[in-house]
């Protein structure tokens, strides 16, 4: 198992207070939903001691400040903003996708209702921009513009993902473009926002953004692999969950577009309104036989290599470059 990077073990302590202070501005009703969704409380509002996720995006934001030779604390507004944006997107996604669980417990909308979850998501999105605009220094407006553009891309990616649900002819390039918007855009923003807040030159922030884009696509590829072949004990989702919901994920789309006999059988099964557990197992086998699994694994490796090349061009301090690569390795080897 890949060891947890230092950035991910230390970031909660540094960011948690600022994140809680920001969310504490919300009205009590909205705060209750947001606090539950963020993992701070249970359904009754009682504090929880269970860690609330890996804090990947805040960790990348703090690390990007170090890439610009600034103290990580200078990126706190950016770290808070990207985490708030991520939380907003998950609140809304769970409703649109009908996902009833999030991090091994009931999703917020199933506890508080769809309307309350939507409003909480809206509030977190607005709060993210507010926090950035309050940040000191010349980079706050540029960072806020970058985050709002990122949010538009998140929405575009989610809209395209929903469009895929009604289609059976989807190209691999289309699916990669969707992943670039829905998943990679926020990771790219996270990887550069600390540098942007510090007023770093565009070549550096652009290189960090490009690193995050390729990392984000690799992240989505791994997530899609886990959605079919992941262990429910670690993913928090039922086995074969993406197949059960007929998700047009990257391995599925790659398999459907393969010039192999298994692709035709896969398309036939995937078009059926109901599939038994045996059918789902057959679908998983067909995706693998048609090359979807192998393609996704190889594409993820290729994206990580490309991401590493962007860091070389950025000429980062060696400890910072090594930590970026450690995080990339950790989040793309999620068998844990």
Residue pairs with C-beta under 8 A, 6 or more apart in sequence:
1 335
1 336
2 329
2 330
2 333
2 336
3 330
4 330
5 59
5 323
5 326
5 327
5 330
6 323
6 326
7 59
7 60
7 62
7 63
7 323
7 326
7 327
8 54
8 55
8 56
8 59
8 327
8 330
11 55
11 58
11 59
11 62
11 79
12 51
12 52
12 55
14 62
14 72
14 73
14 76
14 79
15 55
15 58
15 62
15 76
15 79
15 80
15 83
18 76
18 77
18 79
18 80
19 38
19 58
19 79
19 80
19 83
19 84
20 40
22 80
22 84
22 127
22 131
23 31
23 34
23 35
23 38
23 84
23 124
23 127
24 31
25 127
26 34
26 120
26 123
26 127
29 116
30 116
30 119
30 120
30 123
32 41
32 45
32 112
33 91
33 108
33 112
33 116
33 117
33 119
33 120
34 87
34 120
34 123
34 124
35 41
35 45
36 42
36 43
36 45
36 108
36 111
36 112
37 87
37 90
37 91
37 102
37 108
37 117
37 120
38 52
38 87
39 48
39 50
39 51
39 52
39 53
39 103
40 47
40 48
40 52
41 47
41 48
42 48
43 106
43 111
52 103
53 103
54 331
55 83
56 187
56 190
56 327
56 331
57 79
57 82
57 83
57 86
57 186
57 187
57 190
58 79
58 80
58 82
58 83
58 190
59 79
59 327
60 82
60 187
60 190
60 191
60 212
60 324
60 327
61 75
61 78
61 79
61 82
61 190
61 191
61 193
61 194
62 72
62 73
62 75
62 76
62 79
62 194
63 72
63 191
63 194
63 320
63 323
63 324
63 327
64 75
64 78
64 190
64 191
64 192
64 193
64 194
64 195
64 196
64 208
65 71
65 72
65 73
65 74
65 75
65 78
65 194
65 195
65 197
65 198
66 72
66 194
66 317
66 320
67 194
67 195
67 200
67 204
67 208
67 314
67 316
67 317
67 320
67 324
68 194
68 195
68 198
68 200
68 204
69 317
70 194
70 195
70 198
72 194
74 137
74 194
74 197
74 198
75 193
75 194
75 197
75 198
77 131
77 132
77 134
77 135
77 140
77 143
77 197
78 132
78 135
78 143
78 190
78 193
78 194
78 196
78 197
79 193
79 194
80 128
80 131
81 128
81 129
81 131
81 132
81 143
81 147
81 193
82 128
82 147
82 186
82 189
82 190
82 193
84 124
84 125
84 127
84 128
84 131
85 124
85 125
85 128
85 147
85 150
85 151
85 154
85 186
85 189
86 186
87 121
87 124
88 121
88 122
88 124
88 125
88 128
89 121
89 154
89 158
89 186
90 102
91 108
91 109
91 117
91 118
91 120
91 121
91 124
92 117
92 118
92 121
92 158
93 99
93 158
94 100
94 102
94 107
94 108
94 109
94 117
95 109
95 114
95 117
95 118
96 158
96 162
97 245
98 245
99 107
100 106
100 107
100 110
101 107
101 236
101 237
102 108
102 236
103 236
104 236
107 117
108 116
108 117
108 120
109 116
109 117
109 118
112 120
125 151
128 147
129 144
129 147
129 148
132 140
132 143
132 144
132 147
132 197
133 140
133 141
133 144
134 140
135 143
135 197
137 197
137 198
137 199
138 199
139 196
139 197
139 198
139 199
139 200
140 197
142 196
143 193
143 196
143 197
146 189
146 192
146 193
146 196
147 189
147 193
150 185
150 186
150 188
150 189
153 180
153 181
153 182
153 185
154 181
154 182
154 185
154 186
156 181
156 182
157 178
157 179
157 180
157 181
157 182
157 183
157 185
158 182
160 174
160 177
160 178
160 181
160 182
161 178
161 182
164 170
164 175
164 178
164 248
165 246
165 248
167 248
168 256
168 267
168 270
168 271
170 248
170 253
170 256
171 253
171 257
172 250
172 253
172 254
172 257
174 253
175 248
175 249
175 250
175 253
176 217
176 250
179 216
179 217
179 220
179 221
179 250
180 213
180 216
180 217
182 220
183 216
183 217
183 219
183 220
183 223
184 212
184 213
184 214
184 215
184 216
184 217
184 219
184 220
185 213
185 216
186 216
187 212
187 213
187 215
187 216
187 219
188 209
188 210
188 211
188 212
188 213
188 216
189 209
189 212
190 212
191 208
191 209
191 211
191 212
191 215
191 324
192 205
192 206
192 208
192 209
192 212
195 204
195 205
195 208
196 205
203 314
204 314
207 310
207 311
207 313
207 314
208 310
208 314
210 307
210 310
211 307
211 308
211 310
211 311
211 314
211 324
212 307
214 303
214 304
214 306
214 307
214 310
215 303
215 304
215 307
215 328
215 331
215 332
217 299
217 300
217 303
218 299
218 300
218 301
218 303
218 304
218 307
218 328
218 332
219 331
219 332
220 250
221 250
221 251
221 296
221 297
221 299
221 300
221 303
222 300
222 331
222 332
222 333
222 334
223 334
224 242
224 249
224 250
224 251
224 252
224 296
225 251
225 293
225 296
225 297
225 300
226 235
226 334
227 235
227 237
227 241
227 242
227 247
227 249
228 240
228 242
228 243
228 249
228 251
228 252
228 284
228 287
228 293
229 284
229 293
230 237
230 239
231 335
232 238
232 239
234 334
234 335
234 336
235 241
238 244
240 280
240 281
240 283
240 284
242 249
242 252
243 252
243 275
243 280
243 283
243 284
244 275
244 280
246 270
250 292
250 296
250 299
251 287
251 292
251 293
251 295
251 296
252 266
252 270
252 287
252 292
253 292
254 290
254 291
254 292
254 295
254 296
255 262
255 263
255 266
255 286
255 287
255 290
255 291
255 292
255 293
255 295
256 263
256 266
256 267
256 270
256 290
256 292
257 263
258 290
258 291
258 292
260 289
260 290
260 291
262 286
262 289
262 290
263 286
263 290
265 286
266 283
266 286
266 287
266 290
269 275
269 279
269 282
269 283
269 286
270 283
272 279
275 283
287 293
288 294
300 332
304 328
304 329
304 332
307 328
308 325
308 328
311 321
311 324
311 325
312 321
314 321
316 324
